[in-house]
Amino acid sequence: MNVVAGTDVEGPVPEFAAVTDGRGRFSYPLPPGTYEVTATCDSGSGSTTATLRAGSVTALDLVVE
């Protein structure tokens, strides 16, 4: 399992953390906005920016190095 954290880059939403399942998947309901998402595990970390829209699901691919 890995830890995924995010920060809202447009407003005052606090940081969040979620633990992934064995395949690296997680879900976390957030309001629309743009977020910096970082995944960290024993072998390294990776990050990306995600823009979330109301009423949709966003899939992210993170490379952890």
Secondary structure, DSSP 4 states (H G I P E B T S, - for coil): --EEEEEESSS-PPPEEEE--TTS-------SEEEEEEEEETTEEEEEEEEE-TT----------
